[in-house]
């Protein structure tokens, strides 16, 4: 009836919004507004209203499922990462590491936003639940972020060592540890590196250049 009374959706939106100001839980107004937002492709407004709607759900399991649906919707339809990040963080708080999808989505979003501190946190959480060859690219990425973005050489060194345990031939890890040992003149660390992953001859040649 409301839509029939108004000649355009803008007038209808004002009326439904006014109703929700008085009756925040009016399901009919919520659904009508969501429909208008979708037709106008105003996905940010749709998302804000949908979050408001989902927050009203009393059943924990149903509410969690709906938040997951909204997070996926945000990733697919909203260009600004901030909205999707907030939803995926909510999903992660509910599901934890039991939902790898949330960690993977947040990894990409934090990288886009250049939020390297949170990117490191997510990578570390992913690494906790991965084994074998799948560890290598995650450790490699974590080491690069710590080295190049956060300039945290000590934490990066621990990652590079763990990476060499998973892949003893990983040249990047070897080179980063070698550079750190040389810069700090940590000859004991340098010797350990070459004895473990190189040769004594390579160690001697390296020391001769210093």
N, C-alpha and C positions, 0 to 999 in steps of 0.2 A: 504493500500500500504506500509506504514511504517513497519508494522509487517512482511510483506512478504520480505522486503529487508534485514531484520536482522535475524541472525540465532538463537538469544536468546533474552529473555526479558530484560536482563541487558543492552544490546546495545540499545534496543528500549527505555528503561527508560532514558538513557543519552540523546538521541535525543529529546524525548518529553520534558524533563526538560529544555534542551537548547532552545527549541521553546518557552516555557513558560517564560524563562528569558527575551526573546525579546517581546513576546506577552502574558502578564499575564492572559488575558481574553480569550485565545484561547480555546473554549469549546471542540473541538475535541481532543486536546492534554490532556486536563483535564480528559475527559472521558476515553481515552485510558490508561492513567497512573493509574486512579482509578481501571480499570479492571485488569491491571497487578498487582497492589498491592493486590487486593482481591485474585487473583489466587495464589500469593506467600504468602498469609496470613500475609502480612506486614500491619497489621491493624493500627499501629501508623502512618505510612506514608500515608495510605489511609485517616485517620482522619485529618491529617494536611492539605492535599490537599483539602479534602471536606470542611473543615472550610474556606479555602481560596475561594473556589467556592461559598459557601453560602454567604459569606460577600459581594459578588458582586451583589447579588439579590437586586433589588431596592424596590420591594414591601415588606412593613414591615410585613404584615401578613404571606406571603409565607416564608420570611426569618425566622420568628419566628418558624413556623412549621418545617422547615428544621433543625433548631438548636435543636429542641426537638428530632427529629429523630436521629441526630448525638449523642446527649447525651445518648439516649437509646442504640445506637450502641456501644458507648464507654463502657457503663456499662456491656454489654453482651460479648464484645470481647477483651477488653484491661485489662490486669492484674493490671497495675499501676494505682492507684486511682487518681493521679494528673490530668491526661487527662480528666477523667470523671468529676472530681470536677469542673474543669474550665468550662466545657460545661454546667453542671447543674447550676452553678452559673449564667452563661449567661441566661439560661432559666428562672431562678428565677427572674432575673432582669426584664425580659420581662413580665412574667405572674404573678409574685408576689405570694401571697397566694391563688390565684385563681387556682393554679395547685398543689394540695397536693402531687402529685407524686414527684415533684422536692424537696420538703422539706423532704420527706421520703427517697429519694435516698441520699441526702446530709447528712442526719442523719447517715446513715450507713457508708458512705464514710469518714466522719469526725471521726467517731468512729474508723474505721480501721487505719486512719492516726494519731490517738491520738491527734487530734486538738480539745481540749476540750472547748476552748473559743468559737469557731464557732459552736461546737456541742450544747453548751448552747443556743446560739442565735437561732439556728434552732428549738430546743425543745420549746423555748419560743414562737416562731412564730406558731408552731403547736398547742400549748396549747391555743393560742388566738382564735382559730377557732374550738375548740372541747368542747363538753358539756357532762354532765352526767358521766356515768361509764367509758367512754373512756378517761376521764381526768386522772384517777387513775394511770395507768401504765406510762403515760408521766410525770406526776408530780413526781412519784416515781423515775424514771430514772433521771430527772433533779435534784432532791434532792441529789441523790447518786453522780452524777458528781460534783455538787457544793461542797459536803462534802468531798468526797474521792479524787477527782482529783484536784480541784481548791482551796481546803481548805478555802472556803469562807463561814464561819459559819453563818454570818448574813443573806446573801442572801438565804442560804439553809434553815434557820429557817422560812423565809417567805413562802418558797415552802412547807415545812412540815406542816405549819399551814393551808395553802390552801388545802393540801392533806387531812388533818383531817376534813375539812369542807365537802369534797367530800366523805370521808370514815372515819367516827369517830372511827372505830375499827382498823385502820391501826397501827399495833404494831411498825413498823419501824419508822414511823413519831413520835409516842409518845416517843419512846426510844431516838431518836436523840434530841428531844426538852428537854427531861428530862436530858440527859447528858450535854447539853449546859447550862441549868439553874444551874445544880449542879457545873459545872466547874467554872462558873462565880459567884457562890453564889447569884444568882438572885432568892431570895425566893419568891418575888412577882410573878414572871413568873412561878415558880414551883407550887405555889398555884393555879394560874389560870389554869395551865395544868391539875392538878388533879381534880379541881372543874368542869372543862369542860368535861374531858374525863376519869376520874377515880373516886376515892372516897376519902373522908377525911381520912379514916383509912389508905389508901395507902400512903397518904401524910405524916401522922404521922410516919408510919413505915420508910419511906424514910428519913425523918428528923432525926429520932433516930439513923440512921446509920452514920450520919455525925459527 
